[in-house]
Amino acid sequence: MYKNMLPIGSIIRTEGAERKLMVIGRVVTTEENDMIYDYVGVPYPEGINDSDKLYFFNRDQIEELLFIGFQDQEALIYQSEVLDNLKELKIGENGLEEV
């Protein structure tokens, strides 16, 4: 399911969108429905100016990758840990469940 993750700070455009988004989080859930999304982003270049302007999206919705964010050894270790943790989760009818 997850092979690579875009680094924080990456700039993308989702399908059909005119606005660019900057990735500010990876593998996130929403309070409303416990859905797992690959990413959360904010409008670029403004960033966060209203907490209601967070956009949750999945990798298959990315139409264009415009910039790859910063990634160092610490980020690669974190990514590896997240991917390992995802292997222990599954998405059921009632949201996230541990395997």
N, CA, C and O atoms as a GROMACS GRO file, in nm:
protein
  396
    1MET      N    1   0.083  -0.120   0.000
    1MET     CA    2   0.000   0.000   0.000
    1MET      C    3   0.087   0.125   0.000
    1MET      O    4   0.066   0.214  -0.082
    2TYR      N    5   0.183   0.134   0.090
    2TYR     CA    6   0.271   0.250   0.096
    2TYR      C    7   0.413   0.207   0.063
    2TYR      O    8   0.470   0.123   0.132
    3LYS      N    9   0.470   0.264  -0.042
    3LYS     CA   10   0.609   0.233  -0.075
    3LYS      C   11   0.697   0.352  -0.042
    3LYS      O   12   0.802   0.335   0.020
    4ASN      N   13   0.658   0.470  -0.081
    4ASN     CA   14   0.732   0.592  -0.053
    4ASN      C   15   0.633   0.698  -0.006
    4ASN      O   16   0.514   0.690  -0.033
    5MET      N   17   0.686   0.795   0.065
    5MET     CA   18   0.603   0.908   0.106
    5MET      C   19   0.674   1.035   0.062
    5MET      O   20   0.797   1.044   0.066
    6LEU      N   21   0.597   1.132   0.020
    6LEU     CA   22   0.656   1.262  -0.013
    6LEU      C   23   0.703   1.329   0.115
    6LEU      O   24   0.634   1.321   0.217
    7PRO      N   25   0.816   1.395   0.111
    7PRO     CA   26   0.864   1.468   0.229
    7PRO      C   27   0.776   1.588   0.262
    7PRO      O   28   0.710   1.644   0.174
    8ILE      N   29   0.778   1.627   0.389
    8ILE     CA   30   0.713   1.750   0.432
    8ILE      C   31   0.771   1.865   0.349
    8ILE      O   32   0.891   1.870   0.323
    9GLY      N   33   0.685   1.956   0.309
    9GLY     CA   34   0.729   2.069   0.228
    9GLY      C   35   0.715   2.048   0.078
    9GLY      O   36   0.736   2.141   0.000
   10SER      N   37   0.680   1.926   0.038
   10SER     CA   38   0.659   1.900  -0.105
   10SER      C   39   0.539   1.980  -0.154
   10SER      O   40   0.442   2.000  -0.080
   11ILE      N   41   0.546   2.024  -0.279
   11ILE     CA   42   0.438   2.102  -0.339
   11ILE      C   43   0.376   2.018  -0.449
   11ILE      O   44   0.445   1.966  -0.537
   12ILE      N   45   0.243   2.005  -0.443
   12ILE     CA   46   0.171   1.922  -0.540
   12ILE      C   47   0.048   1.995  -0.590
   12ILE      O   48   0.008   2.099  -0.538
   13ARG      N   49  -0.012   1.937  -0.693
   13ARG     CA   50  -0.143   1.980  -0.739
   13ARG      C   51  -0.228   1.854  -0.749
   13ARG      O   52  -0.186   1.754  -0.808
   14THR      N   53  -0.349   1.858  -0.691
   14THR     CA   54  -0.437   1.742  -0.698
   14THR      C   55  -0.522   1.749  -0.825
   14THR      O   56  -0.532   1.854  -0.889
   15GLU      N   57  -0.581   1.638  -0.860
   15GLU     CA   58  -0.662   1.628  -0.981
   15GLU      C   59  -0.770   1.735  -0.984
   15GLU      O   60  -0.847   1.750  -0.889
   16GLY      N   61  -0.777   1.808  -1.092
   16GLY     CA   62  -0.881   1.907  -1.113
   16GLY      C   63  -0.868   2.035  -1.032
   16GLY      O   64  -0.953   2.123  -1.043
   17ALA      N   65  -0.764   2.048  -0.952
   17ALA     CA   66  -0.748   2.166  -0.867
   17ALA      C   67  -0.664   2.273  -0.936
   17ALA      O   68  -0.568   2.242  -1.007
   18GLU      N   69  -0.700   2.398  -0.913
   18GLU     CA   70  -0.619   2.508  -0.964
   18GLU      C   71  -0.511   2.546  -0.865
   18GLU      O   72  -0.404   2.592  -0.904
   19ARG      N   73  -0.538   2.525  -0.735
   19ARG     CA   74  -0.447   2.565  -0.628
   19ARG      C   75  -0.341   2.458  -0.603
   19ARG      O   76  -0.367   2.339  -0.614
   20LYS      N   77  -0.223   2.504  -0.569
   20LYS     CA   78  -0.116   2.414  -0.526
   20LYS      C   79  -0.133   2.390  -0.376
   20LYS      O   80  -0.187   2.474  -0.304
   21LEU      N   81  -0.085   2.275  -0.330
   21LEU     CA   82  -0.085   2.243  -0.188
   21LEU      C   83   0.056   2.208  -0.144
   21LEU      O   84   0.133   2.148  -0.219
   22MET      N   85   0.089   2.246  -0.020
   22MET     CA   86   0.215   2.206   0.039
   22MET      C   87   0.186   2.098   0.144
   22MET      O   88   0.100   2.117   0.230
   23VAL      N   89   0.257   1.988   0.136
   23VAL     CA   90   0.240   1.877   0.229
   23VAL      C   91   0.291   1.920   0.367
   23VAL      O   92   0.406   1.962   0.381
   24ILE      N   93   0.204   1.907   0.469
   24ILE     CA   94   0.245   1.940   0.606
   24ILE      C   95   0.232   1.820   0.700
   24ILE      O   96   0.271   1.828   0.816
   25GLY      N   97   0.178   1.709   0.650
   25GLY     CA   98   0.164   1.590   0.732
   25GLY      C   99   0.145   1.468   0.645
   25GLY      O  100   0.097   1.476   0.532
   26ARG      N  101   0.184   1.353   0.701
   26ARG     CA  102   0.175   1.228   0.626
   26ARG      C  103   0.108   1.122   0.712
   26ARG      O  104   0.129   1.116   0.833
   27VAL      N  105   0.028   1.039   0.648
   27VAL     CA  106  -0.045   0.930   0.712
   27VAL      C  107  -0.123   0.986   0.832
   27VAL      O  108  -0.087   0.965   0.948
   28VAL      N  109  -0.230   1.056   0.800
   28VAL     CA  110  -0.309   1.126   0.902
   28VAL      C  111  -0.453   1.076   0.900
   28VAL      O  112  -0.502   1.026   0.799
   29THR      N  113  -0.520   1.090   1.014
   29THR     CA  114  -0.662   1.056   1.024
   29THR      C  115  -0.740   1.182   1.055
   29THR      O  116  -0.687   1.279   1.109
   30THR      N  117  -0.867   1.179   1.020
   30THR     CA  118  -0.954   1.292   1.053
   30THR      C  119  -1.041   1.253   1.171
   30THR      O  120  -1.074   1.136   1.190
   31GLU      N  121  -1.079   1.351   1.250
   31GLU     CA  122  -1.166   1.325   1.366
   31GLU      C  123  -1.305   1.282   1.321
   31GLU      O  124  -1.372   1.205   1.390
   32GLU      N  125  -1.349   1.331   1.206
   32GLU     CA  126  -1.485   1.306   1.161
   32GLU      C  127  -1.511   1.160   1.128
   32GLU      O  128  -1.618   1.108   1.160
   33ASN      N  129  -1.415   1.092   1.064
   33ASN     CA  130  -1.447   0.959   1.014
   33ASN      C  131  -1.339   0.854   1.034
   33ASN      O  132  -1.354   0.742   0.985
   34ASP      N  133  -1.233   0.884   1.103
   34ASP     CA  134  -1.124   0.788   1.127
   34ASP      C  135  -1.064   0.732   0.998
   34ASP      O  136  -1.004   0.625   1.000
   35MET      N  137  -1.080   0.802   0.888
   35MET     CA  138  -1.019   0.758   0.763
   35MET      C  139  -0.871   0.792   0.768
   35MET      O  140  -0.830   0.893   0.823
   36ILE      N  141  -0.791   0.704   0.708
   36ILE     CA  142  -0.648   0.734   0.694
   36ILE      C  143  -0.629   0.800   0.558
   36ILE      O  144  -0.676   0.750   0.456
   37TYR      N  145  -0.560   0.912   0.558
   37TYR     CA  146  -0.522   0.978   0.434
   37TYR      C  147  -0.371   0.975   0.423
   37TYR      O  148  -0.300   0.979   0.524
   38ASP      N  149  -0.322   0.968   0.301
   38ASP     CA  150  -0.177   0.968   0.281
   38ASP      C  151  -0.115   1.100   0.326
   38ASP      O  152  -0.006   1.102   0.383
   39TYR      N  153  -0.185   1.210   0.300
   39TYR     CA  154  -0.127   1.342   0.325
   39TYR      C  155  -0.231   1.443   0.375
   39TYR      O  156  -0.352   1.427   0.354
   40VAL      N  157  -0.181   1.546   0.441
   40VAL     CA  158  -0.259   1.666   0.469
   40VAL      C  159  -0.175   1.782   0.417
   40VAL      O  160  -0.053   1.785   0.433
   41GLY      N  161  -0.244   1.878   0.356
   41GLY     CA  162  -0.172   1.992   0.299
   41GLY      C  163  -0.245   2.122   0.324
   41GLY      O  164  -0.360   2.125   0.367
   42VAL      N  165  -0.174   2.229   0.296
   42VAL     CA  166  -0.229   2.364   0.307
   42VAL      C  167  -0.207   2.436   0.175
   42VAL      O  168  -0.117   2.400   0.099
   43PRO      N  169  -0.289   2.538   0.147
   43PRO     CA  170  -0.271   2.612   0.022
   43PRO      C  171  -0.131   2.673   0.015
   43PRO      O  172  -0.077   2.722   0.114
   44TYR      N  173  -0.074   2.667  -0.104
   44TYR     CA  174   0.057   2.727  -0.128
   44TYR      C  175   0.037   2.846  -0.221
   44TYR      O  176  -0.033   2.832  -0.321
   45PRO      N  177   0.093   2.960  -0.192
   45PRO     CA  178   0.202   2.990  -0.100
   45PRO      C  179   0.159   3.042   0.037
   45PRO      O  180   0.245   3.071   0.120
   46GLU      N  181   0.029   3.056   0.064
   46GLU     CA  182  -0.016   3.119   0.188
   46GLU      C  183   0.018   3.039   0.313
   46GLU      O  184   0.056   3.097   0.415
   47GLY      N  185   0.006   2.907   0.307
   47GLY     CA  186   0.022   2.825   0.426
   47GLY      C  187  -0.103   2.831   0.511
   47GLY      O  188  -0.212   2.857   0.460
   48ILE      N  189  -0.088   2.806   0.640
   48ILE     CA  190  -0.203   2.804   0.731
   48ILE      C  191  -0.239   2.946   0.770
   48ILE      O  192  -0.160   3.017   0.832
   49ASN      N  193  -0.358   2.987   0.732
   49ASN     CA  194  -0.412   3.114   0.783
   49ASN      C  195  -0.553   3.093   0.837
   49ASN      O  196  -0.617   3.187   0.884
   50ASP      N  197  -0.600   2.969   0.828
   50ASP     CA  198  -0.731   2.931   0.881
   50ASP      C  199  -0.727   2.780   0.901
   50ASP      O  200  -0.706   2.705   0.806
   51SER      N  201  -0.748   2.734   1.024
   51SER     CA  202  -0.736   2.590   1.052
   51SER      C  203  -0.840   2.507   0.978
   51SER      O  204  -0.828   2.385   0.970
   52ASP      N  205  -0.942   2.572   0.922
   52ASP     CA  206  -1.041   2.500   0.842
   52ASP      C  207  -0.992   2.475   0.700
   52ASP      O  208  -1.061   2.410   0.622
   53LYS      N  209  -0.875   2.526   0.667
   53LYS     CA  210  -0.822   2.512   0.531
   53LYS      C  211  -0.717   2.404   0.521
   53LYS      O  212  -0.617   2.420   0.450
   54LEU      N  213  -0.739   2.293   0.591
   54LEU     CA  214  -0.652   2.177   0.577
   54LEU      C  215  -0.715   2.085   0.473
   54LEU      O  216  -0.836   2.061   0.475
   55TYR      N  217  -0.634   2.034   0.383
   55TYR     CA  218  -0.683   1.950   0.275
   55TYR      C  219  -0.623   1.810   0.290
   55TYR      O  220  -0.501   1.794   0.289
   56PHE      N  221  -0.709   1.710   0.304
   56PHE     CA  222  -0.666   1.572   0.318
   56PHE      C  223  -0.677   1.505   0.182
   56PHE      O  224  -0.778   1.519   0.113
   57PHE      N  225  -0.572   1.432   0.144
   57PHE     CA  226  -0.574   1.369   0.012
   57PHE      C  227  -0.484   1.246   0.013
   57PHE      O  228  -0.401   1.226   0.101
   58ASN      N  229  -0.505   1.164  -0.089
   58ASN     CA  230  -0.428   1.041  -0.106
   58ASN      C  231  -0.339   1.051  -0.229
   58ASN      O  232  -0.361   1.134  -0.318
   59ARG      N  233  -0.240   0.966  -0.231
   59ARG     CA  234  -0.141   0.969  -0.340
   59ARG      C  235  -0.205   0.957  -0.478
   59ARG      O  236  -0.156   1.016  -0.574
   60ASP      N  237  -0.314   0.881  -0.489
   60ASP     CA  238  -0.376   0.864  -0.621
   60ASP      C  239  -0.449   0.989  -0.668
   60ASP      O  240  -0.492   0.995  -0.784
   61GLN      N  241  -0.463   1.089  -0.582
   61GLN     CA  242  -0.526   1.215  -0.621
   61GLN      C  243  -0.423   1.318  -0.668
   61GLN      O  244  -0.460   1.425  -0.717
   62ILE      N  245  -0.296   1.287  -0.655
   62ILE     CA  246  -0.191   1.381  -0.696
   62ILE      C  247  -0.177   1.376  -0.847
   62ILE      O  248  -0.147   1.271  -0.905
   63GLU      N  249  -0.198   1.490  -0.908
   63GLU     CA  250  -0.188   1.500  -1.053
   63GLU      C  251  -0.047   1.544  -1.095
   63GLU      O  252   0.004   1.501  -1.198
   64GLU      N  253   0.013   1.631  -1.013
   64GLU     CA  254   0.143   1.688  -1.051
   64GLU      C  255   0.228   1.711  -0.926
   64GLU      O  256   0.180   1.769  -0.828
   65LEU      N  257   0.352   1.667  -0.930
   65LEU     CA  258   0.448   1.694  -0.824
   65LEU      C  259   0.536   1.808  -0.872
   65LEU      O  260   0.610   1.795  -0.970
   66LEU      N  261   0.527   1.922  -0.802
   66LEU     CA  262   0.597   2.042  -0.845
   66LEU      C  263   0.731   2.063  -0.774
   66LEU      O  264   0.823   2.123  -0.830
   67PHE      N  265   0.741   2.013  -0.650
   67PHE     CA  266   0.863   2.031  -0.572
   67PHE      C  267   0.870   1.922  -0.466
   67PHE      O  268   0.770   1.892  -0.401
   68ILE      N  269   0.987   1.863  -0.450
   68ILE     CA  270   1.006   1.761  -0.347
   68ILE      C  271   1.069   1.828  -0.226
   68ILE      O  272   1.173   1.893  -0.237
   69GLY      N  273   1.004   1.813  -0.110
   69GLY     CA  274   1.050   1.876   0.013
   69GLY      C  275   1.181   1.818   0.065
   69GLY      O  276   1.233   1.720   0.012
   70PHE      N  277   1.232   1.881   0.170
   70PHE     CA  278   1.358   1.842   0.232
   70PHE      C  279   1.346   1.705   0.298
   70PHE      O  280   1.246   1.674   0.362
   71GLN      N  281   1.450   1.624   0.281
   71GLN     CA  282   1.452   1.492   0.342
   71GLN      C  283   1.595   1.460   0.383
   71GLN      O  284   1.686   1.463   0.300
   72ASP      N  285   1.614   1.429   0.511
   72ASP     CA  286   1.746   1.390   0.560
   72ASP      C  287   1.736   1.252   0.624
   72ASP      O  288   1.633   1.184   0.613
   73GLN      N  289   1.843   1.210   0.690
   73GLN     CA  290   1.845   1.077   0.750
   73GLN      C  291   1.735   1.060   0.854
   73GLN      O  292   1.672   0.954   0.863
   74GLU      N  293   1.711   1.164   0.934
   74GLU     CA  294   1.606   1.159   1.036
   74GLU      C  295   1.469   1.135   0.972
   74GLU      O  296   1.389   1.056   1.023
   75ALA      N  297   1.443   1.203   0.862
   75ALA     CA  298   1.315   1.186   0.792
   75ALA      C  299   1.302   1.045   0.733
   75ALA      O  300   1.194   0.987   0.735
   76LEU      N  301   1.411   0.991   0.682
   76LEU     CA  302   1.408   0.856   0.626
   76LEU      C  303   1.382   0.751   0.734
   76LEU      O  304   1.309   0.654   0.711
   77ILE      N  305   1.442   0.770   0.852
   77ILE     CA  306   1.417   0.679   0.964
   77ILE      C  307   1.271   0.687   1.006
   77ILE      O  308   1.206   0.585   1.028
   78TYR      N  309   1.219   0.810   1.018
   78TYR     CA  310   1.078   0.829   1.054
   78TYR      C  311   0.987   0.760   0.952
   78TYR      O  312   0.893   0.690   0.990
   79GLN      N  313   1.015   0.780   0.825
   79GLN     CA  314   0.934   0.719   0.720
   79GLN      C  315   0.934   0.567   0.734
   79GLN      O  316   0.829   0.504   0.721
   80SER      N  317   1.049   0.509   0.759
   80SER     CA  318   1.059   0.365   0.775
   80SER      C  319   0.975   0.316   0.893
   80SER      O  320   0.907   0.214   0.883
   81GLU      N  321   0.979   0.389   1.005
   81GLU     CA  322   0.900   0.353   1.122
   81GLU      C  323   0.750   0.362   1.094
   81GLU      O  324   0.673   0.275   1.135
   82VAL      N  325   0.710   0.467   1.025
   82VAL     CA  326   0.568   0.484   0.991
   82VAL      C  327   0.522   0.370   0.901
   82VAL      O  328   0.414   0.314   0.923
   83LEU      N  329   0.600   0.337   0.801
   83LEU     CA  330   0.562   0.230   0.710
   83LEU      C  331   0.553   0.097   0.783
   83LEU      O  332   0.464   0.017   0.754
   84ASP      N  333   0.643   0.072   0.877
   84ASP     CA  334   0.636  -0.051   0.957
   84ASP      C  335   0.508  -0.053   1.041
   84ASP      O  336   0.443  -0.157   1.051
   85ASN      N  337   0.473   0.061   1.101
   85ASN     CA  338   0.351   0.068   1.183
   85ASN      C  339   0.226   0.048   1.099
   85ASN      O  340   0.129  -0.011   1.146
   86LEU      N  341   0.227   0.096   0.976
   86LEU     CA  342   0.110   0.080   0.889
   86LEU      C  343   0.084  -0.066   0.857
   86LEU      O  344  -0.031  -0.105   0.834
   87LYS      N  345   0.187  -0.147   0.856
   87LYS     CA  346   0.169  -0.289   0.829
   87LYS      C  347   0.088  -0.356   0.938
   87LYS      O  348   0.029  -0.462   0.916
   88GLU      N  349   0.083  -0.294   1.057
   88GLU     CA  350   0.011  -0.352   1.170
   88GLU      C  351  -0.132  -0.301   1.180
   88GLU      O  352  -0.206  -0.339   1.271
   89LEU      N  353  -0.173  -0.216   1.088
   89LEU     CA  354  -0.309  -0.162   1.088
   89LEU      C  355  -0.384  -0.211   0.966
   89LEU      O  356  -0.325  -0.243   0.863
   90LYS      N  357  -0.513  -0.217   0.980
   90LYS     CA  358  -0.598  -0.242   0.864
   90LYS      C  359  -0.718  -0.151   0.875
   90LYS      O  360  -0.753  -0.105   0.984
   91ILE      N  361  -0.779  -0.124   0.764
   91ILE     CA  362  -0.897  -0.039   0.764
   91ILE      C  363  -1.019  -0.129   0.754
   91ILE      O  364  -1.037  -0.201   0.656
   92GLY      N  365  -1.102  -0.123   0.857
   92GLY     CA  366  -1.224  -0.204   0.860
   92GLY      C  367  -1.346  -0.117   0.835
   92GLY      O  368  -1.333   0.002   0.806
   93GLU      N  369  -1.462  -0.177   0.846
   93GLU     CA  370  -1.586  -0.103   0.824
   93GLU      C  371  -1.605   0.008   0.925
   93GLU      O  372  -1.670   0.109   0.896
   94ASN      N  373  -1.548  -0.008   1.043
   94ASN     CA  374  -1.563   0.091   1.149
   94ASN      C  375  -1.438   0.176   1.166
   94ASN      O  376  -1.414   0.229   1.274
   95GLY      N  377  -1.360   0.190   1.062
   95GLY     CA  378  -1.239   0.272   1.070
   95GLY      C  379  -1.116   0.187   1.091
   95GLY      O  380  -1.108   0.074   1.042
   96LEU      N  381  -1.019   0.242   1.164
   96LEU     CA  382  -0.891   0.175   1.183
   96LEU      C  383  -0.901   0.067   1.289
   96LEU      O  384  -0.968   0.083   1.391
   97GLU      N  385  -0.833  -0.042   1.263
   97GLU     CA  386  -0.828  -0.151   1.359
   97GLU      C  387  -0.686  -0.205   1.361
   97GLU      O  388  -0.617  -0.204   1.259
   98GLU      N  389  -0.642  -0.252   1.478
   98GLU     CA  390  -0.511  -0.317   1.483
   98GLU      C  391  -0.526  -0.461   1.439
   98GLU      O  392  -0.628  -0.525   1.465
   99VAL      N  393  -0.423  -0.513   1.372
   99VAL     CA  394  -0.424  -0.651   1.325
   99VAL      C  395  -0.385  -0.742   1.439
   99VAL      O  396  -0.379  -0.864   1.422
   0.00000   0.00000   0.00000
